[in-house]
Amino acid sequence: MVEEHIAVLLDLPQTPPSVEDSEALCRRLALSHYENFTVVSHLIPRRMRQPLYNLYAFCRTVDDIGDEAPGDRNALLDRFEEELAAVYEGVPCHPVLVALKDTVERFGMPRGLFKRLITANRLDQEKKRYQTFAELLHYCDYSATPVGRLFLILFGYHDDELFALSDKTCIALQLTNFWQDVKRDYDNGRIYLPLDEMEEYGVSEDDLARGRATGQFKDLMRYQVKRTRDYFRNGLPLIDRVRGSLRVDIALFSRGGLAILDEIEQLHYDTLKERPTLSKSKKVRLFLSTLLSRRWRKWI
């Protein structure tokens, strides 16, 4: 079954839906999808929640087009980019972009960051393997870092130093998702583990195909987890550079990712047999401990 936000792209209406209906769809998307961390916590001021729902719905829709849409995904991404252009130059008809238009205009959000997210999903249609970690970082510059920058812009932050810290956190979150989903991604035809590092550690594509978590595979995953923790560590100072409840929300993003890395370690780095996830009770504990703690450096 094709979800509503994808189905409407297959047959765009001639006239745009109402802003109210469009915002309701964005809320449903934001509140119904599983994530490692809370998309919009209750600490976020009420006036900021709908803009965040709209931003999340854009990101979710682009990813779902690239991963799940039937038919020609590149053509659908082209169509969605045309709708993005209408946000800035005309009148969009896709409900997610109808809702996003007001957010873009209120907060002065640059088109280029949204376009990079679309480009990332075009890359997913063309590139199924990454030879080096540098290639993977290049992909993250399209798939991950724009999200953090857009998030900061929503809250009035435009400082390049803050963007650089956000980039570290977003790269860490993207890498965490890769290591969490090694088997799922392989089943979808993709390998995000750098091929030169697989070769260095003696891990073959056949190991992934057979779900064979050899000692070499576990050593490779141990290395990836350690490197990803370093990215989280380098991004944590962002928490002290923002104000109010936003500090807790940014901390929750990092802690959610770090907790998944902990789960990978608990599985002895075998993410081929079982996908590491966070239980509802663990999420609650993370939220409460983050709310009460100001000593973020102890999290690494």
C-alpha positions as CSV (number, residue, x, y, z in Angstrom):
1,M,0.0,0.0,0.0
2,V,1.4,3.4,-1.0
3,E,1.2,5.9,1.8
4,E,-0.7,9.1,1.3
5,H,2.2,11.5,1.0
6,I,3.6,9.4,-1.9
7,A,0.3,8.5,-3.5
8,V,-0.5,12.2,-4.0
9,L,2.7,12.8,-5.8
10,L,1.7,10.1,-8.3
11,D,-1.4,12.1,-9.2
12,L,-1.0,15.7,-8.1
13,P,-4.2,17.7,-7.6
14,Q,-4.9,20.6,-9.9
15,T,-5.6,22.9,-7.0
16,P,-3.7,22.8,-3.7
17,P,-5.2,21.4,-0.5
18,S,-5.9,23.7,2.4
19,V,-3.1,24.7,4.7
20,E,-5.0,23.1,7.6
21,D,-5.3,19.8,5.9
22,S,-1.7,19.9,4.7
23,E,-0.4,20.7,8.2
24,A,-2.5,17.8,9.6
25,L,-0.8,15.4,7.2
26,C,2.6,16.7,8.3
27,R,1.6,16.1,11.9
28,R,0.6,12.5,11.2
29,L,3.8,11.8,9.4
30,A,5.9,13.2,12.2
31,L,4.0,11.4,14.9
32,S,3.6,8.0,13.3
33,H,7.1,7.1,12.1
34,Y,9.5,5.2,14.3
35,E,12.8,7.0,15.0
36,N,15.7,6.4,17.4
37,F,14.8,9.7,19.1
38,T,11.8,12.0,19.6
39,V,11.2,14.1,16.5
40,V,9.4,16.9,18.4
41,S,9.5,16.7,22.2
42,H,7.0,18.2,24.5
43,L,9.6,20.7,25.6
44,I,9.5,22.5,22.2
45,P,7.4,25.6,22.4
46,R,3.9,25.0,21.0
47,R,4.4,27.7,18.3
48,M,7.4,25.8,17.0
49,R,5.9,22.4,16.8
50,Q,4.1,22.7,13.4
51,P,7.1,24.2,11.6
52,L,9.1,21.2,12.9
53,Y,6.4,18.8,11.8
54,N,6.5,20.4,8.3
55,L,10.3,20.1,8.1
56,Y,10.2,16.5,9.3
57,A,7.4,15.7,6.7
58,F,9.6,17.1,3.9
59,C,12.6,15.0,5.0
60,R,10.4,11.9,5.4
61,T,8.7,12.3,2.1
62,V,11.9,12.7,0.2
63,D,13.4,9.6,1.9
64,D,10.2,7.5,1.2
65,I,10.3,8.5,-2.5
66,G,13.9,7.4,-2.7
67,D,13.3,4.1,-0.8
68,E,9.7,3.0,-1.3
69,A,7.9,4.7,-4.1
70,P,6.7,2.6,-7.0
71,G,7.7,3.3,-10.5
72,D,10.4,5.7,-11.7
73,R,11.8,7.2,-8.5
74,N,14.0,9.6,-10.3
75,A,11.0,11.0,-12.1
76,L,9.1,11.3,-8.8
77,L,12.1,13.1,-7.2
78,D,12.1,15.5,-10.2
79,R,8.4,16.2,-9.7
80,F,8.9,16.8,-6.0
81,E,11.8,19.2,-6.8
82,E,9.4,21.1,-9.1
83,E,7.0,21.3,-6.2
84,L,9.8,22.6,-4.0
85,A,10.5,25.3,-6.7
86,A,6.8,26.3,-6.4
87,V,7.3,26.9,-2.7
88,Y,9.7,29.7,-3.6
89,E,8.3,30.8,-7.0
90,G,4.7,29.9,-7.2
91,V,2.0,27.7,-5.6
92,P,2.8,24.1,-4.7
93,C,0.0,21.4,-4.8
94,H,1.7,18.6,-2.8
95,P,0.3,19.0,0.8
96,V,3.7,18.6,2.5
97,L,5.0,21.5,0.4
98,V,1.8,23.5,0.9
99,A,2.5,23.3,4.6
100,L,6.2,23.9,4.2
101,K,5.7,27.2,2.2
102,D,4.6,29.2,5.2
103,T,7.5,27.8,7.3
104,V,10.0,28.7,4.5
105,E,8.6,32.2,4.3
106,R,8.4,32.8,8.1
107,F,11.9,31.6,8.8
108,G,13.8,32.4,5.6
109,M,14.9,28.9,4.9
110,P,17.2,28.5,1.9
111,R,16.2,26.3,-1.0
112,G,19.6,24.9,-1.4
113,L,19.5,22.8,1.8
114,F,16.2,21.2,0.8
115,K,17.6,20.5,-2.7
116,R,20.6,18.7,-1.1
117,L,18.2,16.3,0.6
118,I,16.6,15.5,-2.8
119,T,20.0,15.0,-4.3
120,A,20.9,12.5,-1.6
121,N,18.0,10.4,-2.7
122,R,19.0,10.7,-6.3
123,L,22.4,9.4,-5.3
124,D,20.6,6.4,-3.7
125,Q,19.1,5.5,-7.0
126,E,22.5,5.6,-8.7
127,K,25.1,4.6,-6.2
128,K,24.8,1.4,-4.2
129,R,28.4,1.1,-2.9
130,Y,30.9,3.4,-1.3
131,Q,34.6,2.7,-1.9
132,T,36.0,4.9,0.9
133,F,34.8,6.6,4.1
134,A,35.4,10.0,2.3
135,E,32.8,9.0,-0.3
136,L,30.4,8.2,2.5
137,L,31.0,11.5,4.2
138,H,30.3,13.2,0.8
139,Y,26.9,11.4,0.8
140,C,26.2,12.6,4.4
141,D,26.8,16.2,3.3
142,Y,23.6,15.7,1.2
143,S,21.6,13.3,3.3
144,A,22.3,14.4,6.9
145,T,23.9,17.8,7.5
146,P,21.2,19.9,5.7
147,V,18.7,18.6,8.3
148,G,20.6,19.9,11.3
149,R,21.2,23.3,9.6
150,L,17.5,23.7,8.7
151,F,16.7,22.8,12.3
152,L,19.0,25.5,13.7
153,I,17.6,28.1,11.2
154,L,14.1,27.4,12.5
155,F,15.3,28.5,15.9
156,G,17.1,31.6,14.7
157,Y,20.7,30.3,14.5
158,H,22.7,31.1,11.4
159,D,26.3,30.9,12.8
160,D,28.8,28.9,10.7
161,E,30.5,27.6,13.9
162,L,27.1,26.2,15.1
163,F,26.5,24.7,11.6
164,A,29.9,22.9,11.8
165,L,29.0,21.4,15.2
166,S,25.6,20.4,13.9
167,D,27.2,18.7,10.9
168,K,29.2,16.5,13.3
169,T,26.1,15.4,15.2
170,C,24.1,14.8,12.0
171,I,26.9,12.8,10.4
172,A,27.1,10.7,13.6
173,L,23.4,10.1,13.5
174,Q,23.5,9.1,9.8
175,L,26.4,6.7,10.5
176,T,24.6,5.2,13.4
177,N,21.6,4.5,11.2
178,F,23.9,2.8,8.7
179,W,25.4,0.5,11.3
180,Q,22.0,-0.2,12.8
181,D,20.7,-1.2,9.3
182,V,23.6,-3.1,7.7
183,K,21.4,-6.1,6.9
184,R,18.3,-4.1,5.9
185,D,20.3,-1.9,3.6
186,Y,22.0,-5.0,2.0
187,D,18.6,-6.5,1.4
188,N,17.6,-3.3,-0.4
189,G,20.7,-3.6,-2.6
190,R,22.9,-1.1,-0.7
191,I,26.2,-1.3,1.3
192,Y,27.2,1.8,3.2
193,L,30.2,0.1,4.9
194,P,33.2,1.5,3.0
195,L,34.4,-1.2,0.6
196,D,38.1,-0.5,1.3
197,E,37.6,-1.0,5.0
198,M,35.6,-4.2,4.4
199,E,38.6,-5.5,2.4
200,E,41.0,-4.4,5.1
201,Y,39.1,-6.2,7.8
202,G,38.5,-9.3,5.6
203,V,34.7,-8.9,5.4
204,S,33.1,-10.0,2.1
205,E,29.8,-9.1,0.5
206,D,28.9,-12.8,0.8
207,D,29.2,-12.4,4.6
208,L,26.5,-9.7,4.5
209,A,24.3,-11.8,2.1
210,R,24.5,-14.8,4.4
211,G,24.1,-12.8,7.6
212,R,27.5,-14.2,8.7
213,A,28.8,-12.1,11.6
214,T,32.4,-13.3,11.6
215,G,35.0,-12.1,14.0
216,Q,36.3,-9.9,11.2
217,F,32.8,-8.4,10.7
218,K,32.6,-7.6,14.4
219,D,36.0,-6.0,14.4
220,L,34.9,-3.8,11.5
221,M,31.7,-2.8,13.3
222,R,33.7,-2.1,16.5
223,Y,35.8,0.3,14.5
224,Q,32.8,2.0,13.0
225,V,31.1,2.4,16.4
226,K,34.3,4.0,17.8
227,R,34.6,6.4,15.0
228,T,31.0,7.3,15.2
229,R,31.3,8.1,18.9
230,D,34.1,10.5,18.0
231,Y,31.7,12.4,15.7
232,F,29.1,12.6,18.5
233,R,31.8,13.8,20.9
234,N,32.9,16.5,18.5
235,G,29.3,17.7,18.1
236,L,28.3,17.8,21.7
237,P,29.6,21.4,22.4
238,L,26.6,22.5,20.3
239,I,24.4,21.9,23.3
240,D,26.1,24.7,25.3
241,R,25.8,27.1,22.4
242,V,22.0,27.2,22.2
243,R,19.4,28.5,24.6
244,G,16.4,27.1,26.5
245,S,14.7,23.9,25.9
246,L,16.4,23.5,22.6
247,R,19.5,22.3,24.5
248,V,17.6,19.3,25.8
249,D,16.2,18.4,22.4
250,I,19.6,18.5,20.8
251,A,21.0,16.4,23.6
252,L,18.2,13.9,23.0
253,F,19.3,13.5,19.4
254,S,22.8,12.7,20.5
255,R,21.8,10.5,23.4
256,G,19.4,8.5,21.2
257,G,22.2,7.8,18.7
258,L,24.7,7.0,21.4
259,A,22.2,4.6,23.0
260,I,21.9,2.7,19.6
261,L,25.7,2.4,19.6
262,D,25.5,1.0,23.1
263,E,22.9,-1.5,21.8
264,I,25.2,-2.5,19.0
265,E,27.9,-3.2,21.6
266,Q,25.5,-5.2,23.7
267,L,24.8,-7.4,20.6
268,H,28.6,-8.0,20.3
269,Y,28.6,-6.0,17.1
270,D,26.4,-8.5,15.3
271,T,23.8,-6.3,13.5
272,L,23.2,-9.0,10.9
273,K,21.0,-11.2,13.0
274,E,19.2,-8.5,15.0
275,R,18.5,-4.8,14.4
276,P,19.4,-2.8,17.5
277,T,16.5,-0.6,18.7
278,L,15.5,1.4,21.8
279,S,12.5,0.2,23.8
280,K,9.9,2.7,24.9
281,S,11.0,2.4,28.5
282,K,14.6,3.1,27.5
283,K,13.5,6.2,25.6
284,V,11.7,7.4,28.7
285,R,14.7,6.9,30.8
286,L,16.9,8.8,28.3
287,F,14.4,11.6,28.3
288,L,14.3,12.0,32.0
289,S,18.0,11.6,32.6
290,T,18.7,14.2,29.8
291,L,16.2,16.6,31.3
292,L,17.9,16.4,34.7
293,S,21.5,16.3,33.6
294,R,23.7,19.1,32.6
295,R,26.9,17.1,32.5
296,W,26.8,16.1,28.8
297,R,30.5,15.2,28.6
298,K,29.9,12.1,30.7
299,W,27.7,10.6,27.9
300,I,30.6,9.5,25.7
